[in-house]
Amino acid sequence: MRNLTGLLLMIVLAAYQGNAEALLVSATGNPPSVSAASNRLASVPVTWTVLADPGNNGTTTVTSGSVTIMDSAGDVVYATIPRLISRPVAPGGSVSISDSVPIPRSVMLAMMRAATAIGQIAAGSTFVLQRSFTDDNLNFVTASVNLYLAGGSGGLFQIEQMALYFDDQSTVRLVRKDDSLNALLDIRFTGSGQLRGNWELATPASTAGEPVFSTLHLVRQSLAGNQVTRIRSPNLPTGQEGVYLLRFRVTEPDSGFEPVYVRYLVTRTGQPEKPPASVRLLSPGQGALVGADTRFEWAADADAAAWQLEIFRKPQQNAAGQLPDLGTAADSPAAPAVDGPPVTGMMLTGEKHASQLSRVTLDHLEPAQGYWWRVRAIGSDGSVIAESPLGEFRSR
């Protein structure tokens, strides 16, 4: 009896599905084949055309929620990229939809490795971009285009490392009003391709709270070979007193990096302050765990126009590096020294002697990583007039 009931239910469902009105006839992608270089991020332009049945009672809605990237046999799916499309189409009519399908760097890498493994990358290899379109009755039609993966001379173009700093190797700077100022950006990369990015600046109007960035200059530069390139920023505005936040944001290739930042403080022209005899770090204590609620505090014997808090990544030590040198007392280690620019920092006005780390500064710290920090006293002429010894902490 149970089997008979199940059979009757299947017959009813089949009859219902057979009566469901198919409102769409077909879908195509144009051009039928597109190409993308394997050595850079891809953004593939496709026009999808969907045709409706002339026997429809009225307008139906064409909907597609994603694009699927697969191999030519349809056996391996490399990515499903959410990209919602929804358009009306009249009976017997058609709708053409312009699309630009972004292929993330990780997907390009996966496809390139797969093609290399079977020896196709030199001659070019074919993958498929596919979209399924549904109508108001949830029937669907499918369109696809072939994706031709062309070889690249220098491997996949990608950003390996970025560092942004001023000409004195600092990431925070005090300058006099109307002085000339530029920043330097070092980019380490592999492969060959075009770098696209934006120099962006937040002015004193917003840096007291949540920074609001506007574009200073667009960068479009071709890079080739595995090396480091240096890019100089445009002239930075110094006509208004206060704190500025400068960043460089990569838009292509898809680097996965957050923008890199530097700060500078513009003050009135004045005479150098009398140098404080010393700057002493008060908290956090040596080796303390640091988080968003940690208060950094210091003291000095005299005033300064501004304070520059700098944070440096502490190199990992091996077991040999932790042993004292022969002939050196184990309880008298040499003072640590830094090599290269800080990874992040903050600029504070002269009346402040304590602060928690800003959100932007915290974003540059890696969990469970050791860091050194120091505080520099800046005179009103922009010169460094004193600095503290290095303190040590570990990020949470």
ZIMOCOR-V253078 format. One record per residue. N is the residue number from 1. D_LAST is the distance of its C-alpha to the last C-alpha in whole Angstrom. Layout:
n->N d_last->D_LAST
n->N d_last->D_LAST
This chain:
n->1 d_last->65
n->2 d_last->61
n->3 d_last->62
n->4 d_last->64
n->5 d_last->62
n->6 d_last->59
n->7 d_last->62
n->8 d_last->63
n->9 d_last->59
n->10 d_last->59
n->11 d_last->62
n->12 d_last->61
n->13 d_last->58
n->14 d_last->59
n->15 d_last->62
n->16 d_last->59
n->17 d_last->57
n->18 d_last->61
n->19 d_last->62
n->20 d_last->58
n->21 d_last->59
n->22 d_last->57
n->23 d_last->57
n->24 d_last->56
n->25 d_last->58
n->26 d_last->56
n->27 d_last->53
n->28 d_last->52
n->29 d_last->50
n->30 d_last->51
n->31 d_last->51
n->32 d_last->52
n->33 d_last->50
n->34 d_last->47
n->35 d_last->45
n->36 d_last->42
n->37 d_last->41
n->38 d_last->38
n->39 d_last->37
n->40 d_last->35
n->41 d_last->34
n->42 d_last->37
n->43 d_last->38
n->44 d_last->41
n->45 d_last->44
n->46 d_last->46
n->47 d_last->48
n->48 d_last->49
n->49 d_last->52
n->50 d_last->53
n->51 d_last->57
n->52 d_last->58
n->53 d_last->61
n->54 d_last->64
n->55 d_last->65
n->56 d_last->62
n->57 d_last->63
n->58 d_last->61
n->59 d_last->57
n->60 d_last->54
n->61 d_last->51
n->62 d_last->49
n->63 d_last->46
n->64 d_last->43
n->65 d_last->39
n->66 d_last->38
n->67 d_last->39
n->68 d_last->39
n->69 d_last->39
n->70 d_last->41
n->71 d_last->43
n->72 d_last->46
n->73 d_last->47
n->74 d_last->45
n->75 d_last->43
n->76 d_last->40
n->77 d_last->38
n->78 d_last->35
n->79 d_last->34
n->80 d_last->35
n->81 d_last->34
n->82 d_last->34
n->83 d_last->37
n->84 d_last->39
n->85 d_last->43
n->86 d_last->45
n->87 d_last->49
n->88 d_last->52
n->89 d_last->55
n->90 d_last->59
n->91 d_last->61
n->92 d_last->62
n->93 d_last->60
n->94 d_last->57
n->95 d_last->54
n->96 d_last->52
n->97 d_last->48
n->98 d_last->46
n->99 d_last->43
n->100 d_last->40
n->101 d_last->38
n->102 d_last->35
n->103 d_last->34
n->104 d_last->30
n->105 d_last->30
n->106 d_last->29
n->107 d_last->32
n->108 d_last->34
n->109 d_last->32
n->110 d_last->33
n->111 d_last->37
n->112 d_last->37
n->113 d_last->36
n->114 d_last->39
n->115 d_last->41
n->116 d_last->41
n->117 d_last->41
n->118 d_last->45
n->119 d_last->46
n->120 d_last->46
n->121 d_last->44
n->122 d_last->46
n->123 d_last->49
n->124 d_last->47
n->125 d_last->46
n->126 d_last->46
n->127 d_last->43
n->128 d_last->44
n->129 d_last->43
n->130 d_last->44
n->131 d_last->44
n->132 d_last->46
n->133 d_last->47
n->134 d_last->48
n->135 d_last->51
n->136 d_last->52
n->137 d_last->53
n->138 d_last->50
n->139 d_last->52
n->140 d_last->50
n->141 d_last->51
n->142 d_last->49
n->143 d_last->49
n->144 d_last->48
n->145 d_last->48
n->146 d_last->47
n->147 d_last->44
n->148 d_last->46
n->149 d_last->43
n->150 d_last->44
n->151 d_last->43
n->152 d_last->41
n->153 d_last->42
n->154 d_last->39
n->155 d_last->37
n->156 d_last->34
n->157 d_last->33
n->158 d_last->29
n->159 d_last->27
n->160 d_last->25
n->161 d_last->23
n->162 d_last->23
n->163 d_last->23
n->164 d_last->24
n->165 d_last->26
n->166 d_last->29
n->167 d_last->31
n->168 d_last->30
n->169 d_last->27
n->170 d_last->25
n->171 d_last->23
n->172 d_last->24
n->173 d_last->27
n->174 d_last->30
n->175 d_last->33
n->176 d_last->37
n->177 d_last->38
n->178 d_last->40
n->179 d_last->39
n->180 d_last->38
n->181 d_last->35
n->182 d_last->34
n->183 d_last->30
n->184 d_last->30
n->185 d_last->28
n->186 d_last->28
n->187 d_last->28
n->188 d_last->28
n->189 d_last->30
n->190 d_last->32
n->191 d_last->35
n->192 d_last->37
n->193 d_last->37
n->194 d_last->37
n->195 d_last->34
n->196 d_last->34
n->197 d_last->31
n->198 d_last->31
n->199 d_last->31
n->200 d_last->30
n->201 d_last->29
n->202 d_last->28
n->203 d_last->31
n->204 d_last->30
n->205 d_last->32
n->206 d_last->29
n->207 d_last->26
n->208 d_last->26
n->209 d_last->24
n->210 d_last->23
n->211 d_last->25
n->212 d_last->28
n->213 d_last->29
n->214 d_last->32
n->215 d_last->33
n->216 d_last->35
n->217 d_last->36
n->218 d_last->36
n->219 d_last->35
n->220 d_last->38
n->221 d_last->38
n->222 d_last->39
n->223 d_last->37
n->224 d_last->38
n->225 d_last->38
n->226 d_last->34
n->227 d_last->33
n->228 d_last->32
n->229 d_last->33
n->230 d_last->33
n->231 d_last->33
n->232 d_last->34
n->233 d_last->33
n->234 d_last->36
n->235 d_last->37
n->236 d_last->35
n->237 d_last->36
n->238 d_last->36
n->239 d_last->39
n->240 d_last->37
n->241 d_last->35
n->242 d_last->31
n->243 d_last->28
n->244 d_last->28
n->245 d_last->25
n->246 d_last->26
n->247 d_last->25
n->248 d_last->26
n->249 d_last->26
n->250 d_last->28
n->251 d_last->30
n->252 d_last->31
n->253 d_last->31
n->254 d_last->28
n->255 d_last->25
n->256 d_last->22
n->257 d_last->21
n->258 d_last->19
n->259 d_last->22
n->260 d_last->21
n->261 d_last->21
n->262 d_last->23
n->263 d_last->24
n->264 d_last->27
n->265 d_last->29
n->266 d_last->33
n->267 d_last->35
n->268 d_last->38
n->269 d_last->40
n->270 d_last->41
n->271 d_last->41
n->272 d_last->38
n->273 d_last->37
n->274 d_last->38
n->275 d_last->35
n->276 d_last->33
n->277 d_last->33
n->278 d_last->30
n->279 d_last->26
n->280 d_last->24
n->281 d_last->20
n->282 d_last->20
n->283 d_last->16
n->284 d_last->13
n->285 d_last->15
n->286 d_last->15
n->287 d_last->12
n->288 d_last->10
n->289 d_last->6
n->290 d_last->6
n->291 d_last->6
n->292 d_last->9
n->293 d_last->11
n->294 d_last->11
n->295 d_last->14
n->296 d_last->15
n->297 d_last->19
n->298 d_last->21
n->299 d_last->25
n->300 d_last->28
n->301 d_last->32
n->302 d_last->33
n->303 d_last->32
n->304 d_last->31
n->305 d_last->32
n->306 d_last->28
n->307 d_last->25
n->308 d_last->23
n->309 d_last->19
n->310 d_last->18
n->311 d_last->15
n->312 d_last->16
n->313 d_last->14
n->314 d_last->15
n->315 d_last->17
n->316 d_last->17
n->317 d_last->19
n->318 d_last->22
n->319 d_last->24
n->320 d_last->26
n->321 d_last->24
n->322 d_last->23
n->323 d_last->27
n->324 d_last->28
n->325 d_last->31
n->326 d_last->35
n->327 d_last->36
n->328 d_last->33
n->329 d_last->32
n->330 d_last->29
n->331 d_last->28
n->332 d_last->29
n->333 d_last->26
n->334 d_last->27
n->335 d_last->25
n->336 d_last->22
n->337 d_last->23
n->338 d_last->22
n->339 d_last->24
n->340 d_last->24
n->341 d_last->22
n->342 d_last->19
n->343 d_last->16
n->344 d_last->16
n->345 d_last->17
n->346 d_last->19
n->347 d_last->23
n->348 d_last->24
n->349 d_last->27
n->350 d_last->29
n->351 d_last->29
n->352 d_last->25
n->353 d_last->23
n->354 d_last->20
n->355 d_last->18
n->356 d_last->14
n->357 d_last->13
n->358 d_last->15
n->359 d_last->14
n->360 d_last->16
n->361 d_last->14
n->362 d_last->10
n->363 d_last->12
n->364 d_last->12
n->365 d_last->9
n->366 d_last->8
n->367 d_last->5
n->368 d_last->5
n->369 d_last->8
n->370 d_last->10
n->371 d_last->11
n->372 d_last->14
n->373 d_last->15
n->374 d_last->19
n->375 d_last->21
n->376 d_last->25
n->377 d_last->28
n->378 d_last->30
n->379 d_last->33
n->380 d_last->35
n->381 d_last->37
n->382 d_last->33
n->383 d_last->33
n->384 d_last->31
n->385 d_last->32
n->386 d_last->30
n->387 d_last->26
n->388 d_last->24
n->389 d_last->23
n->390 d_last->19
n->391 d_last->16
n->392 d_last->13
n->393 d_last->10
n->394 d_last->7
n->395 d_last->4
n->396 d_last->0
